[in-house]
Amino acid sequence: MKISDNLEKQAALDLAEDSREEEWKFESFVGELFKGNFRWDLVHPYRVQAESDKTIGDKVCSELELVLKEHLDPDAVDKNEEVPKSALDALKKHGYFGMKIPKEYGGMGLSVVNYTRAMALVGSYCGSTAVWLSAHQSIGVPQPLKMFGTKSQKEKYFPQLAKGAVSAFALTEPDVGSDPAKMTTTATPVDDGENYLINGDKLYITNGPAADLLIVMAMTPSIMVAGKERKQITAFIVPTDDPGFEVIHKCSFMGIRGIENGWLRFTNVKVSKTDIIGDIGKGLKVALATLNTGRLTIPAISTASGKACMVMVKHWANERVQWGNKIGEHQAVQIKLAKMAADTFAMESISELTAVWADNENADIRLEAAMAKYFGSEVSCAIADETLQIRGGRGFETADSLRARGESPFPVERMVRDLRINRIIEGTSEIMQLFIAREAMDVHIKFIMGILSPKKGASLLGAFWKAIKFYSFWYPKQWIRLPKLYNVSALSRENRCHLTYISKTSKKLARSLFHTMGKYQTKLEKEQMILAKFVDIGTDLFAMSASLAHAEYLLSQDNADKNIQNVVNLFCTQARHRIKSNFKLVSKKDRKLIKSVSEWLVDGDISARTQGIVQPEIVNQKNG
Ligand SMILES: Cc1cc2nc3c(=O)[nH]c(=O)nc-3n(C[C@H](O)[C@H](O)[C@H](O)COP(=O)(O)OP(=O)(O)OC[C@H]3O[C@@H](n4cnc5c(N)ncnc54)[C@H](O)[C@@H]3O)c2cc1C
């Protein structure tokens, strides 16, 4: 690796470190799991939406369903690559572009739970429309304005947004995707710092070509900290009516084809310093904090898609007869059906629980939201793909074609295409794994960094002593079974057994993470294959816990559907199999093989292995 590559990598890591929230003001269920501390009391009794809030959500959702059905044909949206203006106008008129905006500014003032319920409903009907609303409200101007805006910013922008001004969030650039340290869009102070001139390009900006207001991330002048240059990314609210704003290209995609997304250019676009959101240099912090709740839309939509798939496969498994049996009676199909039901229940449990926590100001959900997004986006794609398989040829056929032949117009192929983007936007799955791993290791990193690079004025001896004091209690605790601090007597024997497994396994996870950190020390961040396995284990343990608490709640209700116990048992059993195999990790031999084969593919001569095809057209772009 060249020195310049190392410097670039270090700059990316420094910026990521600088942008994360350092403190944990509140307990995190998942954070505790990674420390070997299974806090059943944080998930059980299962937190449900307050009745008064539910009444509001029920009304919003039933009205929204009517608006959607009256104004939108999701198959036409897909075919025409456009959400009709009349549908957008109807959604604006009924206030659905202001769901998150506080009532005093003309918005609906919905709770996070009700907002995600509404988005799930839209997502189950039309993926493109869900993205229009979500890019505007989950990551666009309303959410960061609510969290970080000044009173005068709120008074200026909320009323126009509540009336239907469309917004977007602009971070990505042609050379900047997962690595914002390479950002080239600049905001240069002029007029004695009263204003800034924004220059640069932003790519893939959803709603960008149609937006009235943008959140733009741009580099403001660097500052020097302890003799080192520190890059400053700052978030600005930018109106798009400036003549220096241009839409260079509108992008088209395999799915969510009705969205407006494009490549935007800013040439000396003047913005006032009063339009900075948060502080100068804190743009990525604003983005990350926004995403903590913003990310909850994807798991809600993923859950809704899982539910829609369940309805479609239920119908087809009963109706379709092949080889003398309904296809739902063939074991090869049953495996898929059962997994679909169990995984959808787990997605719903994680997604609901995290949204309820998000409404509680005394919760830190950064890990739970990231896991919900990671789990939901991966699992829903797999479910949609299996639904396509169960539908056979009809799964591959468009809804319009099915309708024209007089069959149920299940839009499975569109769902497969629409859902796929969720593994890429708002943090790719690979970046989610890195994010979760970093936060999971935080407790250990703090001790290690205290020793390896003590803060100015801090004593090394003090840092050692602190670490010894912590680990001499913490480490033995990871080997012994302590009496349970929570009451499990009311639980069924099966669920008690699942809880014991989670408790034991979270200690094993904590120990393994600690041992691996000891082995690789500061080089661990490079061991992505191992970190990904730890993250997957933690995610399964979270999903098991949330599902069990959810099942316990449902089973305690009058007229409970007792099948839920089987559903949760299946999820827990299958999660245990995955956890077992993940603990085996990728063996060292495997990891070496993966590295050498991938290096051969990237750096070696593969021409002999890629003959006999029409070669894809390659445009050589400048590299970084
Ligand atoms: C339909 C659509 C809508 C979008 N909407 C918006 C929007 O509204 N606003 C906005 O700002 N952006 C938006 N984006 C951009 C999106 O957020 C990025 O595409 C995403 O962050 C990934 O960046 P990239 O495409 O440059 O991929 P890259 O960052 O180049 O990544 C390519 C691959 O490498 C992996 N990778 C990269 N770095 C690492 C690493 N350190 N370790 C391990 N793996 C790594 C990635 O996971 C991925 O698999 C949108 C994109 C699309 C396609």
Ligand as a Chemical Component Dictionary entry (heavy atoms), coordinates in Angstrom:
data_LIG
# 
_chem_comp.id                   LIG 
_chem_comp.type                 NON-POLYMER 
_chem_comp.pdbx_formal_charge   0 
_chem_comp.three_letter_code    LIG 
# 
loop_
_chem_comp_atom.comp_id 
_chem_comp_atom.atom_id 
_chem_comp_atom.alt_atom_id 
_chem_comp_atom.type_symbol 
_chem_comp_atom.charge 
_chem_comp_atom.model_Cartn_x 
_chem_comp_atom.model_Cartn_y 
_chem_comp_atom.model_Cartn_z 
_chem_comp_atom.pdbx_ordinal 
LIG C1  C1  C 0 -31.460 4.987  -5.791 1  
LIG C2  C2  C 0 -30.430 5.681  -4.964 2  
LIG C3  C3  C 0 -30.821 6.706  -4.108 3  
LIG C4  C4  C 0 -29.858 7.414  -3.374 4  
LIG N1  N1  N 0 -30.241 8.497  -2.630 5  
LIG C5  C5  C 0 -29.290 9.280  -2.050 6  
LIG C6  C6  C 0 -29.629 10.517 -1.425 7  
LIG O1  O1  O 0 -30.806 10.909 -1.363 8  
LIG N2  N2  N 0 -28.631 11.283 -0.905 9  
LIG C7  C7  C 0 -27.327 10.895 -0.951 10 
LIG O2  O2  O 0 -26.482 11.630 -0.460 11 
LIG N3  N3  N 0 -26.971 9.717  -1.534 12 
LIG C8  C8  C 0 -27.914 8.921  -2.081 13 
LIG N4  N4  N 0 -27.567 7.740  -2.706 14 
LIG C9  C9  C 0 -26.186 7.303  -2.680 15 
LIG C10 C10 C 0 -25.989 6.116  -1.754 16 
LIG O3  O3  O 0 -26.101 6.555  -0.425 17 
LIG C11 C11 C 0 -24.630 5.521  -2.107 18 
LIG O4  O4  O 0 -24.793 4.843  -3.333 19 
LIG C12 C12 C 0 -24.137 4.577  -1.021 20 
LIG O5  O5  O 0 -23.766 5.295  0.115  21 
LIG C13 C13 C 0 -22.911 3.785  -1.502 22 
LIG O6  O6  O 0 -21.979 4.630  -2.066 23 
LIG P1  P1  P 0 -21.363 4.299  -3.505 24 
LIG O7  O7  O 0 -22.483 4.008  -4.421 25 
LIG O8  O8  O 0 -20.433 5.370  -3.877 26 
LIG O9  O9  O 0 -20.583 2.966  -3.242 27 
LIG P2  P2  P 0 -19.095 2.832  -2.672 28 
LIG O10 O10 O 0 -18.949 3.615  -1.411 29 
LIG O11 O11 O 0 -18.137 3.100  -3.762 30 
LIG O12 O12 O 0 -19.097 1.297  -2.287 31 
LIG C14 C14 C 0 -19.022 0.257  -3.255 32 
LIG C15 C15 C 0 -18.987 -1.073 -2.519 33 
LIG O13 O13 O 0 -17.842 -1.127 -1.651 34 
LIG C16 C16 C 0 -18.239 -1.357 -0.299 35 
LIG N5  N5  N 0 -17.384 -0.571 0.579  36 
LIG C17 C17 C 0 -17.072 0.742  0.484  37 
LIG N6  N6  N 0 -16.269 1.116  1.490  38 
LIG C18 C18 C 0 -16.058 0.015  2.245  39 
LIG C19 C19 C 0 -15.306 -0.255 3.436  40 
LIG N7  N7  N 0 -14.627 0.689  4.061  41 
LIG N8  N8  N 0 -15.329 -1.503 3.936  42 
LIG C20 C20 C 0 -16.063 -2.485 3.342  43 
LIG N9  N9  N 0 -16.773 -2.303 2.220  44 
LIG C21 C21 C 0 -16.779 -1.074 1.682  45 
LIG C22 C22 C 0 -19.694 -0.876 -0.243 46 
LIG O14 O14 O 0 -20.413 -1.487 0.821  47 
LIG C23 C23 C 0 -20.202 -1.279 -1.609 48 
LIG O15 O15 O 0 -20.554 -2.635 -1.605 49 
LIG C24 C24 C 0 -28.504 7.022  -3.450 50 
LIG C25 C25 C 0 -28.123 5.961  -4.280 51 
LIG C26 C26 C 0 -29.061 5.318  -5.055 52 
LIG C27 C27 C 0 -28.610 4.232  -5.985 53 
# 
loop_
_chem_comp_bond.comp_id 
_chem_comp_bond.atom_id_1 
_chem_comp_bond.atom_id_2 
_chem_comp_bond.value_order 
_chem_comp_bond.pdbx_ordinal 
LIG C1  C2  SING 1  
LIG C2  C3  SING 2  
LIG C2  C26 DOUB 3  
LIG C3  C4  DOUB 4  
LIG C4  N1  SING 5  
LIG C4  C24 SING 6  
LIG N1  C5  DOUB 7  
LIG C5  C6  SING 8  
LIG C5  C8  SING 9  
LIG C6  O1  DOUB 10 
LIG C6  N2  SING 11 
LIG N2  C7  SING 12 
LIG C7  O2  DOUB 13 
LIG C7  N3  SING 14 
LIG N3  C8  DOUB 15 
LIG C8  N4  SING 16 
LIG N4  C9  SING 17 
LIG N4  C24 SING 18 
LIG C9  C10 SING 19 
LIG C10 O3  SING 20 
LIG C10 C11 SING 21 
LIG C11 O4  SING 22 
LIG C11 C12 SING 23 
LIG C12 O5  SING 24 
LIG C12 C13 SING 25 
LIG C13 O6  SING 26 
LIG O6  P1  SING 27 
LIG P1  O7  DOUB 28 
LIG P1  O8  SING 29 
LIG P1  O9  SING 30 
LIG O9  P2  SING 31 
LIG P2  O10 DOUB 32 
LIG P2  O11 SING 33 
LIG P2  O12 SING 34 
LIG O12 C14 SING 35 
LIG C14 C15 SING 36 
LIG C15 O13 SING 37 
LIG C15 C23 SING 38 
LIG O13 C16 SING 39 
LIG C16 N5  SING 40 
LIG C16 C22 SING 41 
LIG N5  C17 SING 42 
LIG N5  C21 SING 43 
LIG C17 N6  DOUB 44 
LIG N6  C18 SING 45 
LIG C18 C19 SING 46 
LIG C18 C21 DOUB 47 
LIG C19 N7  SING 48 
LIG C19 N8  DOUB 49 
LIG N8  C20 SING 50 
LIG C20 N9  DOUB 51 
LIG N9  C21 SING 52 
LIG C22 O14 SING 53 
LIG C22 C23 SING 54 
LIG C23 O15 SING 55 
LIG C24 C25 DOUB 56 
LIG C25 C26 SING 57 
LIG C26 C27 SING 58 
# 
